[in-house]
Amino acid sequence: MLRVTAEEGSDAWRLTSYGFVHDTEHALVAPLPDGSAMEVEFEIPFEEQFDQAGLFVRVDEARWVKAGIEYADGALQLGAVVTDGMSDWSLAPVPDWRGRRITVRVSRDGTALTIRAGAAGEPLRLVRVIPFDAELDAAAGPFVCAPSRAGLTVPFTGWRRGDADADLH
């Protein structure tokens, strides 16, 4: 088990809407070559605004993806941020995932990253398909951020690498 405690104010964001750049996420990454997949498994002790954990894919400081669970506006959310110069953000509420082990998976195949996630006992669901140049060097692994508090500790119970997924759905 890997336990990660985030520093207060840690986050990953670039410009859009808020105007600031945060490149202070806690991420432990390993190479993610074309034709491979990586997944992380973790528990969610979230209770403060913007507590987050999941899977981080990094090319450089201006190109990266984070996907996972975030506590936003009083609710547990499944989300993704794709950054290519500027960040975007998508969220969907997952209140029934509270207290369950979560898996987030990225599959890199050709010109796309495919993100899937799910709670223990359920199949992984498609979160996002992201255009991604097959020539880019990328690395991926678990991440944690705590933009608004100190003391967030996330237990990661799995970190696996394998072959890219054969099917999109």
C-alpha positions as CSV (number, residue, x, y, z in Angstrom):
1,M,0.0,0.0,0.0
2,L,1.2,3.5,-0.8
3,R,-0.1,6.3,1.4
4,V,0.2,9.8,0.1
5,T,-0.3,12.9,2.2
6,A,-0.9,16.1,0.2
7,E,0.4,19.5,1.2
8,E,-2.2,22.2,1.6
9,G,-2.5,24.2,-1.6
10,S,-1.4,21.4,-3.9
11,D,-3.2,21.3,-7.2
12,A,-2.9,20.9,-11.0
13,W,-4.5,23.6,-13.1
14,R,-3.5,25.9,-15.9
15,L,-5.1,29.3,-16.6
16,T,-8.7,28.7,-17.8
17,S,-11.3,30.8,-15.9
18,Y,-9.2,31.3,-12.8
19,G,-6.2,32.8,-14.4
20,F,-3.6,30.9,-12.2
21,V,-1.2,28.1,-12.9
22,H,-0.8,25.3,-10.3
23,D,1.8,22.6,-10.9
24,T,2.1,21.4,-7.3
25,E,0.2,18.1,-7.5
26,H,1.7,15.0,-5.8
27,A,2.2,12.5,-8.7
28,L,4.4,9.4,-8.9
29,V,4.7,8.6,-12.6
30,A,6.3,5.9,-14.8
31,P,6.6,5.7,-18.6
32,L,3.3,5.2,-20.5
33,P,4.3,4.2,-24.0
34,D,1.8,3.8,-26.9
35,G,0.0,0.4,-26.7
36,S,0.0,0.3,-22.9
37,A,-2.4,1.0,-20.0
38,M,-2.1,1.9,-16.4
39,E,-4.5,1.9,-13.5
40,V,-4.6,2.9,-9.9
41,E,-6.8,1.8,-7.1
42,F,-7.5,3.8,-4.0
43,E,-9.8,4.6,-1.1
44,I,-11.5,8.0,-0.8
45,P,-11.3,9.8,2.5
46,F,-12.5,13.1,1.0
47,E,-14.4,15.7,3.0
48,E,-13.1,19.1,2.0
49,Q,-13.6,21.2,-1.1
50,F,-11.4,20.0,-4.0
51,D,-9.8,17.0,-2.2
52,Q,-8.8,14.8,-5.1
53,A,-7.0,11.6,-6.2
54,G,-6.6,9.4,-9.2
55,L,-4.4,9.0,-12.2
56,F,-2.1,11.6,-13.6
57,V,-0.7,11.5,-17.2
58,R,2.1,14.0,-17.8
59,V,3.9,15.1,-21.0
60,D,5.2,18.4,-19.6
61,E,4.1,21.4,-17.5
62,A,1.6,22.5,-20.2
63,R,0.3,19.1,-21.4
64,W,-1.2,16.7,-18.9
65,V,-4.4,14.9,-17.8
66,K,-5.7,14.2,-14.4
67,A,-8.7,11.9,-13.8
68,G,-10.3,10.5,-10.7
69,I,-12.5,11.5,-7.8
70,E,-12.8,15.0,-6.5
71,Y,-14.9,16.4,-3.7
72,A,-16.5,19.5,-5.2
73,D,-19.4,21.7,-4.1
74,G,-20.4,19.3,-1.3
75,A,-20.5,16.2,-3.5
76,L,-18.3,13.3,-4.5
77,Q,-17.5,13.7,-8.2
78,L,-15.9,11.7,-11.0
79,G,-13.9,14.1,-13.0
80,A,-11.2,14.7,-15.6
81,V,-9.0,17.7,-16.4
82,V,-7.3,17.8,-19.8
83,T,-4.6,20.4,-20.2
84,D,-3.0,21.4,-23.5
85,G,-1.8,24.9,-22.8
86,M,-5.0,25.6,-20.8
87,S,-7.1,23.3,-18.6
88,D,-10.7,22.2,-19.0
89,W,-12.8,20.4,-16.4
90,S,-15.6,17.9,-16.5
91,L,-17.5,16.4,-13.5
92,A,-20.3,13.9,-12.8
93,P,-21.7,13.1,-9.3
94,V,-21.0,9.7,-7.9
95,P,-22.5,9.8,-4.4
96,D,-22.8,6.0,-4.2
97,W,-19.1,5.6,-4.6
98,R,-18.4,7.0,-1.0
99,G,-16.6,4.4,1.2
100,R,-15.8,2.2,-1.7
101,R,-12.5,1.4,-3.4
102,I,-12.1,3.2,-6.7
103,T,-10.2,2.2,-9.8
104,V,-9.1,4.7,-12.5
105,R,-7.6,3.4,-15.7
106,V,-5.9,5.1,-18.7
107,S,-5.3,3.2,-22.0
108,R,-3.0,4.7,-24.6
109,D,-3.5,3.4,-28.1
110,G,-2.6,5.2,-31.3
111,T,-4.0,8.7,-31.3
112,A,-6.0,8.6,-28.0
113,L,-6.0,8.2,-24.3
114,T,-9.1,6.4,-23.0
115,I,-10.0,7.0,-19.4
116,R,-12.3,4.6,-17.4
117,A,-13.2,4.5,-13.8
118,G,-15.4,2.5,-11.4
119,A,-16.2,1.6,-7.8
120,A,-15.4,-1.9,-6.4
121,G,-17.9,-4.5,-7.6
122,E,-18.9,-2.5,-10.7
123,P,-17.5,-2.6,-14.3
124,L,-15.3,0.4,-15.3
125,R,-17.3,3.1,-17.1
126,L,-16.0,5.3,-19.9
127,V,-15.1,8.8,-18.6
128,R,-13.4,10.4,-21.6
129,V,-11.6,9.8,-24.9
130,I,-8.8,12.3,-25.4
131,P,-6.9,13.1,-28.6
132,F,-3.2,12.2,-27.9
133,D,-0.3,12.3,-30.4
134,A,1.3,8.8,-30.5
135,E,4.8,10.4,-30.8
136,L,4.6,12.1,-27.4
137,D,6.6,10.8,-24.4
138,A,4.2,10.5,-21.5
139,A,4.3,9.1,-18.0
140,A,1.4,8.2,-15.7
141,G,0.7,7.1,-12.1
142,P,-1.2,8.0,-9.0
143,F,-1.8,11.6,-7.9
144,V,-3.2,13.5,-4.9
145,C,-4.1,17.2,-4.4
146,A,-5.5,19.1,-1.5
147,P,-6.0,22.7,-2.7
148,S,-7.9,23.9,0.4
149,R,-6.6,22.0,3.4
150,A,-3.8,20.2,5.1
151,G,-3.8,16.5,6.2
152,L,-5.5,14.7,3.2
153,T,-4.0,11.2,3.2
154,V,-5.0,8.8,0.4
155,P,-4.3,5.1,0.5
156,F,-3.4,3.6,-2.9
157,T,-4.0,-0.1,-2.8
158,G,-3.0,-0.9,-6.4
159,W,-0.9,0.5,-9.3
160,R,-0.7,-1.7,-12.4
161,R,0.6,-1.5,-15.9
162,G,-0.5,-3.6,-18.8
163,D,-1.5,-3.7,-22.5
164,A,-3.8,-1.1,-24.0
165,D,-7.5,-2.0,-23.9
166,A,-8.7,-3.8,-27.1
167,D,-12.2,-2.2,-27.1
168,L,-13.4,1.4,-26.7
169,H,-16.6,0.3,-24.9
